[in-house]
Amino acid sequence: MKIMIVTDAWFPQTNGVVSTLAQTAAWLGRFGHEVRIITPRDFHSVACPTYPEIRLSLLPYKKVKRSILAFSPQALHIATEGPLGLSARRYCLRSGMRFTTSYHTQFPQYLRARFPIPLGASFRALRWFHGAAVRCMVSTASVRRDLAAQGFENLAAWRRGVDTETFKPYPKDFLSMPRPIAAYVGRVAVEKNIDAFLRMPWTGSKIVIGDGPQRARLEKQHPHATFIGYRFGEDLAMHLAAADIMVFPSRTDTFGLVNLEAMACGVPVAAYPVTGPIDVIEDGVTGALDLDLAAAARRALDIDPNACRERALKSGWDICSREFESNLERCEIPAQPKLILASRLVRESALDSASSRSIRPSRTRL
């Protein structure tokens, strides 16, 4: 099957959304599908205010439309609510093409952390966006309940996975600093609530693996912590596996893929009992959940690392990608006379050629 995925989140961004889409696309290729991904790399773009790693594509509708027509997907999935996602949604509705979406980020809470935007207004916008899809895929049962309470009616489950070959136990002596070592892994930004981790009482060492707009401020305010920036692949896994616990202080994530990555490394997780962690972390078995983050961190030190690893081994990307595959909706480009279609494409190409280069969407084909 020819599957098209449209996403405003893509490399070089480092986050769970990009990791999820990249892994899923790769596994779909292994299942025998042909996958094409429309990403900001194919468009002129500008940095997103307060989140410069995100690129916002400029006036992308015509190019998105042309990419869809050229590829003729049998299933189309819109992963994000940005300019590319909006353009793909617009084309699908205009042409009568059925599509699916996914809810990766709690935008109402993220926006509220930065600007005085009422949660109700944000949820109305999201209901409008995802309500047009045949299915909106969500990662956990708690996210599904939260969105259902906000009036979402087309929800379907799409779990997250972990690469257990890369994320696995490594020697603890990789890090030489006073123990116990508590690690935070992820973007260093206001919505991640890293202050709660850095302020909590702790007798050992704290490390922050990641980067972002809050790093300079947090390094200055918390000199006792070690900030080591982004790490990737095996290097990330070795840093994470060397910690005694991982602390996940976010209250706004829909899942927190790094929680599974920590468990795969045999590292228990301490977190708040909120949406995301409550579906991933089994309190007292693979980590500790508590409204007192320091208390959760202390309890997590007593968790069996082997139980964490065993839990992660049940969450392979092959299983999660099959779930995504089963949620897709078959679609076809609406029938049009070939001469009319060719004429339209030539005319649109001529109009765009003066200011834009031709698109060549990113392709994953395995």
Contacts in CASP RR format, 6 or more apart in sequence:
PFRMAT RR
TARGET T0000
AUTHOR 0000-0000-0000
METHOD contacts of the structure
MODEL  1
MKIMIVTDAWFPQTNGVVSTLAQTAAWLGRFGHEVRIITPRDFHSVACPT
YPEIRLSLLPYKKVKRSILAFSPQALHIATEGPLGLSARRYCLRSGMRFT
TSYHTQFPQYLRARFPIPLGASFRALRWFHGAAVRCMVSTASVRRDLAAQ
GFENLAAWRRGVDTETFKPYPKDFLSMPRPIAAYVGRVAVEKNIDAFLRM
PWTGSKIVIGDGPQRARLEKQHPHATFIGYRFGEDLAMHLAAADIMVFPS
RTDTFGLVNLEAMACGVPVAAYPVTGPIDVIEDGVTGALDLDLAAAARRA
LDIDPNACRERALKSGWDICSREFESNLERCEIPAQPKLILASRLVRESA
LDSASSRSIRPSRTRL
1 33 0 8 1.000
1 34 0 8 1.000
1 74 0 8 1.000
1 75 0 8 1.000
1 328 0 8 1.000
2 33 0 8 1.000
2 34 0 8 1.000
2 36 0 8 1.000
2 71 0 8 1.000
2 72 0 8 1.000
2 73 0 8 1.000
2 74 0 8 1.000
2 75 0 8 1.000
3 28 0 8 1.000
3 33 0 8 1.000
3 34 0 8 1.000
3 35 0 8 1.000
3 36 0 8 1.000
3 73 0 8 1.000
3 74 0 8 1.000
3 75 0 8 1.000
3 76 0 8 1.000
3 77 0 8 1.000
3 328 0 8 1.000
4 35 0 8 1.000
4 36 0 8 1.000
4 37 0 8 1.000
4 38 0 8 1.000
4 67 0 8 1.000
4 68 0 8 1.000
4 71 0 8 1.000
4 73 0 8 1.000
4 75 0 8 1.000
4 76 0 8 1.000
4 77 0 8 1.000
5 21 0 8 1.000
5 24 0 8 1.000
5 25 0 8 1.000
5 35 0 8 1.000
5 36 0 8 1.000
5 37 0 8 1.000
5 38 0 8 1.000
5 77 0 8 1.000
5 79 0 8 1.000
6 37 0 8 1.000
6 38 0 8 1.000
6 64 0 8 1.000
6 76 0 8 1.000
6 77 0 8 1.000
6 78 0 8 1.000
6 79 0 8 1.000
6 80 0 8 1.000
6 84 0 8 1.000
6 85 0 8 1.000
6 87 0 8 1.000
6 88 0 8 1.000
7 17 0 8 1.000
7 21 0 8 1.000
7 37 0 8 1.000
7 38 0 8 1.000
7 39 0 8 1.000
7 79 0 8 1.000
7 80 0 8 1.000
7 84 0 8 1.000
7 85 0 8 1.000
8 39 0 8 1.000
8 40 0 8 1.000
8 54 0 8 1.000
8 55 0 8 1.000
8 56 0 8 1.000
8 57 0 8 1.000
8 79 0 8 1.000
8 80 0 8 1.000
8 81 0 8 1.000
8 82 0 8 1.000
8 83 0 8 1.000
8 84 0 8 1.000
8 85 0 8 1.000
9 15 0 8 1.000
9 17 0 8 1.000
9 18 0 8 1.000
9 21 0 8 1.000
9 54 0 8 1.000
9 79 0 8 1.000
9 80 0 8 1.000
9 104 0 8 1.000
10 18 0 8 1.000
10 21 0 8 1.000
10 37 0 8 1.000
10 39 0 8 1.000
10 40 0 8 1.000
10 41 0 8 1.000
10 362 0 8 1.000
11 18 0 8 1.000
11 22 0 8 1.000
11 39 0 8 1.000
11 41 0 8 1.000
12 53 0 8 1.000
13 53 0 8 1.000
13 54 0 8 1.000
14 53 0 8 1.000
14 186 0 8 1.000
14 187 0 8 1.000
14 210 0 8 1.000
14 230 0 8 1.000
14 232 0 8 1.000
15 186 0 8 1.000
15 187 0 8 1.000
16 104 0 8 1.000
16 255 0 8 1.000
16 256 0 8 1.000
16 257 0 8 1.000
16 258 0 8 1.000
17 79 0 8 1.000
17 80 0 8 1.000
17 104 0 8 1.000
17 105 0 8 1.000
19 257 0 8 1.000
20 104 0 8 1.000
20 160 0 8 1.000
20 161 0 8 1.000
20 257 0 8 1.000
21 37 0 8 1.000
21 79 0 8 1.000
22 364 0 8 1.000
23 161 0 8 1.000
23 163 0 8 1.000
23 317 0 8 1.000
23 320 0 8 1.000
23 321 0 8 1.000
24 317 0 8 1.000
24 320 0 8 1.000
24 321 0 8 1.000
24 324 0 8 1.000
25 35 0 8 1.000
25 37 0 8 1.000
25 364 0 8 1.000
26 317 0 8 1.000
26 364 0 8 1.000
26 366 0 8 1.000
27 317 0 8 1.000
27 318 0 8 1.000
27 321 0 8 1.000
28 35 0 8 1.000
28 321 0 8 1.000
28 324 0 8 1.000
28 325 0 8 1.000
28 364 0 8 1.000
29 35 0 8 1.000
29 364 0 8 1.000
29 365 0 8 1.000
29 366 0 8 1.000
30 318 0 8 1.000
30 366 0 8 1.000
31 321 0 8 1.000
31 322 0 8 1.000
31 325 0 8 1.000
32 366 0 8 1.000
33 325 0 8 1.000
34 365 0 8 1.000
35 363 0 8 1.000
35 364 0 8 1.000
35 365 0 8 1.000
36 67 0 8 1.000
36 71 0 8 1.000
36 73 0 8 1.000
36 361 0 8 1.000
36 362 0 8 1.000
36 363 0 8 1.000
36 364 0 8 1.000
37 361 0 8 1.000
37 362 0 8 1.000
37 363 0 8 1.000
37 364 0 8 1.000
38 64 0 8 1.000
38 67 0 8 1.000
38 84 0 8 1.000
38 88 0 8 1.000
38 361 0 8 1.000
38 362 0 8 1.000
39 84 0 8 1.000
39 361 0 8 1.000
39 362 0 8 1.000
40 55 0 8 1.000
40 56 0 8 1.000
40 57 0 8 1.000
40 84 0 8 1.000
41 362 0 8 1.000
42 63 0 8 1.000
42 67 0 8 1.000
42 359 0 8 1.000
42 360 0 8 1.000
42 361 0 8 1.000
42 362 0 8 1.000
43 57 0 8 1.000
43 58 0 8 1.000
43 60 0 8 1.000
43 63 0 8 1.000
43 84 0 8 1.000
43 359 0 8 1.000
44 57 0 8 1.000
44 58 0 8 1.000
44 356 0 8 1.000
45 55 0 8 1.000
45 56 0 8 1.000
45 57 0 8 1.000
45 58 0 8 1.000
46 55 0 8 1.000
46 56 0 8 1.000
46 58 0 8 1.000
47 53 0 8 1.000
47 54 0 8 1.000
47 55 0 8 1.000
47 56 0 8 1.000
48 54 0 8 1.000
48 55 0 8 1.000
48 56 0 8 1.000
50 114 0 8 1.000
50 213 0 8 1.000
51 189 0 8 1.000
51 213 0 8 1.000
52 213 0 8 1.000
53 212 0 8 1.000
56 82 0 8 1.000
56 83 0 8 1.000
57 83 0 8 1.000
57 84 0 8 1.000
57 87 0 8 1.000
58 83 0 8 1.000
60 83 0 8 1.000
60 84 0 8 1.000
60 87 0 8 1.000
61 87 0 8 1.000
61 90 0 8 1.000
61 91 0 8 1.000
62 348 0 8 1.000
62 351 0 8 1.000
62 352 0 8 1.000
63 352 0 8 1.000
63 356 0 8 1.000
63 359 0 8 1.000
64 84 0 8 1.000
64 85 0 8 1.000
64 87 0 8 1.000
64 88 0 8 1.000
64 91 0 8 1.000
65 87 0 8 1.000
65 91 0 8 1.000
65 348 0 8 1.000
66 345 0 8 1.000
66 348 0 8 1.000
66 349 0 8 1.000
66 359 0 8 1.000
67 359 0 8 1.000
67 361 0 8 1.000
68 76 0 8 1.000
68 88 0 8 1.000
68 91 0 8 1.000
68 97 0 8 1.000
68 333 0 8 1.000
69 333 0 8 1.000
69 341 0 8 1.000
69 345 0 8 1.000
70 345 0 8 1.000
71 361 0 8 1.000
72 332 0 8 1.000
72 333 0 8 1.000
73 331 0 8 1.000
73 333 0 8 1.000
74 330 0 8 1.000
74 331 0 8 1.000
74 332 0 8 1.000
75 100 0 8 1.000
75 328 0 8 1.000
75 329 0 8 1.000
75 330 0 8 1.000
75 331 0 8 1.000
76 88 0 8 1.000
76 92 0 8 1.000
76 97 0 8 1.000
76 98 0 8 1.000
76 99 0 8 1.000
76 100 0 8 1.000
76 331 0 8 1.000
77 99 0 8 1.000
77 100 0 8 1.000
77 101 0 8 1.000
77 102 0 8 1.000
77 324 0 8 1.000
77 328 0 8 1.000
78 85 0 8 1.000
78 88 0 8 1.000
78 89 0 8 1.000
78 92 0 8 1.000
78 99 0 8 1.000
78 100 0 8 1.000
78 101 0 8 1.000
78 102 0 8 1.000
78 133 0 8 1.000
79 85 0 8 1.000
79 101 0 8 1.000
79 102 0 8 1.000
79 104 0 8 1.000
80 104 0 8 1.000
81 107 0 8 1.000
81 126 0 8 1.000
81 129 0 8 1.000
86 129 0 8 1.000
88 99 0 8 1.000
89 99 0 8 1.000
89 101 0 8 1.000
89 129 0 8 1.000
89 132 0 8 1.000
91 97 0 8 1.000
92 98 0 8 1.000
92 99 0 8 1.000
92 132 0 8 1.000
92 331 0 8 1.000
93 132 0 8 1.000
95 333 0 8 1.000
95 334 0 8 1.000
96 334 0 8 1.000
97 331 0 8 1.000
97 332 0 8 1.000
97 333 0 8 1.000
97 334 0 8 1.000
98 134 0 8 1.000
98 329 0 8 1.000
98 330 0 8 1.000
98 331 0 8 1.000
99 133 0 8 1.000
99 134 0 8 1.000
99 329 0 8 1.000
99 331 0 8 1.000
100 133 0 8 1.000
100 134 0 8 1.000
100 135 0 8 1.000
100 136 0 8 1.000
100 137 0 8 1.000
100 327 0 8 1.000
100 328 0 8 1.000
100 329 0 8 1.000
101 129 0 8 1.000
101 130 0 8 1.000
101 131 0 8 1.000
101 133 0 8 1.000
101 135 0 8 1.000
101 136 0 8 1.000
101 137 0 8 1.000
102 136 0 8 1.000
102 137 0 8 1.000
102 138 0 8 1.000
102 158 0 8 1.000
103 126 0 8 1.000
103 130 0 8 1.000
103 136 0 8 1.000
103 137 0 8 1.000
103 138 0 8 1.000
103 139 0 8 1.000
103 143 0 8 1.000
103 147 0 8 1.000
103 254 0 8 1.000
104 139 0 8 1.000
104 254 0 8 1.000
105 254 0 8 1.000
106 252 0 8 1.000
106 253 0 8 1.000
106 254 0 8 1.000
106 275 0 8 1.000
107 122 0 8 1.000
107 126 0 8 1.000
108 117 0 8 1.000
108 119 0 8 1.000
108 120 0 8 1.000
108 122 0 8 1.000
108 123 0 8 1.000
108 126 0 8 1.000
109 119 0 8 1.000
109 191 0 8 1.000
109 251 0 8 1.000
109 252 0 8 1.000
110 191 0 8 1.000
110 252 0 8 1.000
111 117 0 8 1.000
111 122 0 8 1.000
112 119 0 8 1.000
112 122 0 8 1.000
113 190 0 8 1.000
113 191 0 8 1.000
113 252 0 8 1.000
114 190 0 8 1.000
114 191 0 8 1.000
123 150 0 8 1.000
126 150 0 8 1.000
126 152 0 8 1.000
127 150 0 8 1.000
127 151 0 8 1.000
127 152 0 8 1.000
130 136 0 8 1.000
130 152 0 8 1.000
130 154 0 8 1.000
131 152 0 8 1.000
131 153 0 8 1.000
131 154 0 8 1.000
133 154 0 8 1.000
134 154 0 8 1.000
134 329 0 8 1.000
135 154 0 8 1.000
135 155 0 8 1.000
135 156 0 8 1.000
135 327 0 8 1.000
135 329 0 8 1.000
136 147 0 8 1.000
136 152 0 8 1.000
136 154 0 8 1.000
136 155 0 8 1.000
136 156 0 8 1.000
137 155 0 8 1.000
137 156 0 8 1.000
137 157 0 8 1.000
137 158 0 8 1.000
137 324 0 8 1.000
137 327 0 8 1.000
138 144 0 8 1.000
138 147 0 8 1.000
138 155 0 8 1.000
138 156 0 8 1.000
138 157 0 8 1.000
138 158 0 8 1.000
138 254 0 8 1.000
139 157 0 8 1.000
139 158 0 8 1.000
139 159 0 8 1.000
139 160 0 8 1.000
139 254 0 8 1.000
139 255 0 8 1.000
139 276 0 8 1.000
139 279 0 8 1.000
140 159 0 8 1.000
140 254 0 8 1.000
140 255 0 8 1.000
140 275 0 8 1.000
140 276 0 8 1.000
140 279 0 8 1.000
140 280 0 8 1.000
141 157 0 8 1.000
141 279 0 8 1.000
142 275 0 8 1.000
142 276 0 8 1.000
142 278 0 8 1.000
142 279 0 8 1.000
143 254 0 8 1.000
143 255 0 8 1.000
143 275 0 8 1.000
143 276 0 8 1.000
143 279 0 8 1.000
144 155 0 8 1.000
144 157 0 8 1.000
146 275 0 8 1.000
147 155 0 8 1.000
148 155 0 8 1.000
156 327 0 8 1.000
157 323 0 8 1.000
157 327 0 8 1.000
158 320 0 8 1.000
158 323 0 8 1.000
158 324 0 8 1.000
158 327 0 8 1.000
159 315 0 8 1.000
159 319 0 8 1.000
159 320 0 8 1.000
159 323 0 8 1.000
160 255 0 8 1.000
160 256 0 8 1.000
160 257 0 8 1.000
160 260 0 8 1.000
160 315 0 8 1.000
160 320 0 8 1.000
161 257 0 8 1.000
161 260 0 8 1.000
161 315 0 8 1.000
161 316 0 8 1.000
161 317 0 8 1.000
161 319 0 8 1.000
161 320 0 8 1.000
162 257 0 8 1.000
162 260 0 8 1.000
162 261 0 8 1.000
162 263 0 8 1.000
162 264 0 8 1.000
162 312 0 8 1.000
162 315 0 8 1.000
162 316 0 8 1.000
162 317 0 8 1.000
163 261 0 8 1.000
163 264 0 8 1.000
163 317 0 8 1.000
164 264 0 8 1.000
164 312 0 8 1.000
164 313 0 8 1.000
164 316 0 8 1.000
166 233 0 8 1.000
166 234 0 8 1.000
166 237 0 8 1.000
167 237 0 8 1.000
167 240 0 8 1.000
167 241 0 8 1.000
167 260 0 8 1.000
167 261 0 8 1.000
167 262 0 8 1.000
167 264 0 8 1.000
167 265 0 8 1.000
167 312 0 8 1.000
168 237 0 8 1.000
168 241 0 8 1.000
168 264 0 8 1.000
168 265 0 8 1.000
168 309 0 8 1.000
169 241 0 8 1.000
169 265 0 8 1.000
169 266 0 8 1.000
169 305 0 8 1.000
169 309 0 8 1.000
170 237 0 8 1.000
170 238 0 8 1.000
170 241 0 8 1.000
170 242 0 8 1.000
170 265 0 8 1.000
171 241 0 8 1.000
171 242 0 8 1.000
172 241 0 8 1.000
172 242 0 8 1.000
172 244 0 8 1.000
173 242 0 8 1.000
174 238 0 8 1.000
174 239 0 8 1.000
174 241 0 8 1.000
174 242 0 8 1.000
175 181 0 8 1.000
175 207 0 8 1.000
175 239 0 8 1.000
175 242 0 8 1.000
175 243 0 8 1.000
177 205 0 8 1.000
177 207 0 8 1.000
177 226 0 8 1.000
178 204 0 8 1.000
178 205 0 8 1.000
179 204 0 8 1.000
179 205 0 8 1.000
179 244 0 8 1.000
180 202 0 8 1.000
180 203 0 8 1.000
180 204 0 8 1.000
180 205 0 8 1.000
180 244 0 8 1.000
180 245 0 8 1.000
180 301 0 8 1.000
181 204 0 8 1.000
181 205 0 8 1.000
181 206 0 8 1.000
181 207 0 8 1.000
181 242 0 8 1.000
181 243 0 8 1.000
181 244 0 8 1.000
181 245 0 8 1.000
182 197 0 8 1.000
182 202 0 8 1.000
182 204 0 8 1.000
182 205 0 8 1.000
182 206 0 8 1.000
182 207 0 8 1.000
182 243 0 8 1.000
182 244 0 8 1.000
182 245 0 8 1.000
182 246 0 8 1.000
182 247 0 8 1.000
182 270 0 8 1.000
182 297 0 8 1.000
183 206 0 8 1.000
183 207 0 8 1.000
183 208 0 8 1.000
183 209 0 8 1.000
183 239 0 8 1.000
183 240 0 8 1.000
183 243 0 8 1.000
183 245 0 8 1.000
183 246 0 8 1.000
183 247 0 8 1.000
183 262 0 8 1.000
183 267 0 8 1.000
184 194 0 8 1.000
184 197 0 8 1.000
184 206 0 8 1.000
184 207 0 8 1.000
184 208 0 8 1.000
184 209 0 8 1.000
184 246 0 8 1.000
184 247 0 8 1.000
184 248 0 8 1.000
184 249 0 8 1.000
185 209 0 8 1.000
185 210 0 8 1.000
185 236 0 8 1.000
185 240 0 8 1.000
185 246 0 8 1.000
185 258 0 8 1.000
185 261 0 8 1.000
185 262 0 8 1.000
186 192 0 8 1.000
186 209 0 8 1.000
186 210 0 8 1.000
186 258 0 8 1.000
187 210 0 8 1.000
187 211 0 8 1.000
187 212 0 8 1.000
188 194 0 8 1.000
188 208 0 8 1.000
188 210 0 8 1.000
188 211 0 8 1.000
188 212 0 8 1.000
188 213 0 8 1.000
188 214 0 8 1.000
188 215 0 8 1.000
188 218 0 8 1.000
188 227 0 8 1.000
189 212 0 8 1.000
189 213 0 8 1.000
189 214 0 8 1.000
190 213 0 8 1.000
190 214 0 8 1.000
191 250 0 8 1.000
191 252 0 8 1.000
192 249 0 8 1.000
192 250 0 8 1.000
192 252 0 8 1.000
193 249 0 8 1.000
193 250 0 8 1.000
193 251 0 8 1.000
193 252 0 8 1.000
194 208 0 8 1.000
194 214 0 8 1.000
194 218 0 8 1.000
194 249 0 8 1.000
195 218 0 8 1.000
195 249 0 8 1.000
196 249 0 8 1.000
196 293 0 8 1.000
197 206 0 8 1.000
197 247 0 8 1.000
197 249 0 8 1.000
197 293 0 8 1.000
198 206 0 8 1.000
198 208 0 8 1.000
198 218 0 8 1.000
198 221 0 8 1.000
198 222 0 8 1.000
198 225 0 8 1.000
199 222 0 8 1.000
200 247 0 8 1.000
200 293 0 8 1.000
200 294 0 8 1.000
200 297 0 8 1.000
201 294 0 8 1.000
202 294 0 8 1.000
202 297 0 8 1.000
205 226 0 8 1.000
206 222 0 8 1.000
206 224 0 8 1.000
206 225 0 8 1.000
206 226 0 8 1.000
207 225 0 8 1.000
207 226 0 8 1.000
207 227 0 8 1.000
207 228 0 8 1.000
207 239 0 8 1.000
207 243 0 8 1.000
208 215 0 8 1.000
208 218 0 8 1.000
208 225 0 8 1.000
208 226 0 8 1.000
208 227 0 8 1.000
208 228 0 8 1.000
208 229 0 8 1.000
209 228 0 8 1.000
209 229 0 8 1.000
209 230 0 8 1.000
209 231 0 8 1.000
209 236 0 8 1.000
209 239 0 8 1.000
209 240 0 8 1.000
210 227 0 8 1.000
210 228 0 8 1.000
210 229 0 8 1.000
210 230 0 8 1.000
210 231 0 8 1.000
211 229 0 8 1.000
211 230 0 8 1.000
215 227 0 8 1.000
215 229 0 8 1.000
218 225 0 8 1.000
218 227 0 8 1.000
219 225 0 8 1.000
219 227 0 8 1.000
228 239 0 8 1.000
231 239 0 8 1.000
237 261 0 8 1.000
237 265 0 8 1.000
240 246 0 8 1.000
240 261 0 8 1.000
240 262 0 8 1.000
240 265 0 8 1.000
240 267 0 8 1.000
241 265 0 8 1.000
241 266 0 8 1.000
241 267 0 8 1.000
243 262 0 8 1.000
243 267 0 8 1.000
244 267 0 8 1.000
244 301 0 8 1.000
245 267 0 8 1.000
245 268 0 8 1.000
245 269 0 8 1.000
245 270 0 8 1.000
245 297 0 8 1.000
245 300 0 8 1.000
245 301 0 8 1.000
245 303 0 8 1.000
246 258 0 8 1.000
246 259 0 8 1.000
246 262 0 8 1.000
246 267 0 8 1.000
246 268 0 8 1.000
246 269 0 8 1.000
246 270 0 8 1.000
247 269 0 8 1.000
247 270 0 8 1.000
247 271 0 8 1.000
247 293 0 8 1.000
247 296 0 8 1.000
247 297 0 8 1.000
248 256 0 8 1.000
248 258 0 8 1.000
248 259 0 8 1.000
248 269 0 8 1.000
248 270 0 8 1.000
248 271 0 8 1.000
248 277 0 8 1.000
249 271 0 8 1.000
249 272 0 8 1.000
249 293 0 8 1.000
250 256 0 8 1.000
250 271 0 8 1.000
251 272 0 8 1.000
251 274 0 8 1.000
253 275 0 8 1.000
253 276 0 8 1.000
253 277 0 8 1.000
254 275 0 8 1.000
254 276 0 8 1.000
255 276 0 8 1.000
255 279 0 8 1.000
255 280 0 8 1.000
256 276 0 8 1.000
256 277 0 8 1.000
256 280 0 8 1.000
259 269 0 8 1.000
259 271 0 8 1.000
259 277 0 8 1.000
259 280 0 8 1.000
259 281 0 8 1.000
260 280 0 8 1.000
260 312 0 8 1.000
260 315 0 8 1.000
261 312 0 8 1.000
262 268 0 8 1.000
262 269 0 8 1.000
262 308 0 8 1.000
263 269 0 8 1.000
263 286 0 8 1.000
263 308 0 8 1.000
263 309 0 8 1.000
263 311 0 8 1.000
263 312 0 8 1.000
264 308 0 8 1.000
264 309 0 8 1.000
264 312 0 8 1.000
264 313 0 8 1.000
265 308 0 8 1.000
265 309 0 8 1.000
266 305 0 8 1.000
266 306 0 8 1.000
266 308 0 8 1.000
266 309 0 8 1.000
266 312 0 8 1.000
267 305 0 8 1.000
267 308 0 8 1.000
268 286 0 8 1.000
268 287 0 8 1.000
268 288 0 8 1.000
268 300 0 8 1.000
268 301 0 8 1.000
268 303 0 8 1.000
268 305 0 8 1.000
268 308 0 8 1.000
269 277 0 8 1.000
269 280 0 8 1.000
269 281 0 8 1.000
269 286 0 8 1.000
269 287 0 8 1.000
269 288 0 8 1.000
269 300 0 8 1.000
269 308 0 8 1.000
270 287 0 8 1.000
270 288 0 8 1.000
270 289 0 8 1.000
270 290 0 8 1.000
270 293 0 8 1.000
270 296 0 8 1.000
270 297 0 8 1.000
270 299 0 8 1.000
270 300 0 8 1.000
271 277 0 8 1.000
271 281 0 8 1.000
271 287 0 8 1.000
271 288 0 8 1.000
271 289 0 8 1.000
271 293 0 8 1.000
271 296 0 8 1.000
272 289 0 8 1.000
272 290 0 8 1.000
272 291 0 8 1.000
272 293 0 8 1.000
272 296 0 8 1.000
273 283 0 8 1.000
273 289 0 8 1.000
273 290 0 8 1.000
273 291 0 8 1.000
277 289 0 8 1.000
278 289 0 8 1.000
281 287 0 8 1.000
281 288 0 8 1.000
281 289 0 8 1.000
282 311 0 8 1.000
283 289 0 8 1.000
284 299 0 8 1.000
284 303 0 8 1.000
285 303 0 8 1.000
285 307 0 8 1.000
285 311 0 8 1.000
286 303 0 8 1.000
286 307 0 8 1.000
286 308 0 8 1.000
286 311 0 8 1.000
287 296 0 8 1.000
287 299 0 8 1.000
287 300 0 8 1.000
287 303 0 8 1.000
287 308 0 8 1.000
288 295 0 8 1.000
288 296 0 8 1.000
288 297 0 8 1.000
288 298 0 8 1.000
288 299 0 8 1.000
288 300 0 8 1.000
288 303 0 8 1.000
289 296 0 8 1.000
290 296 0 8 1.000
290 299 0 8 1.000
349 358 0 8 1.000
END
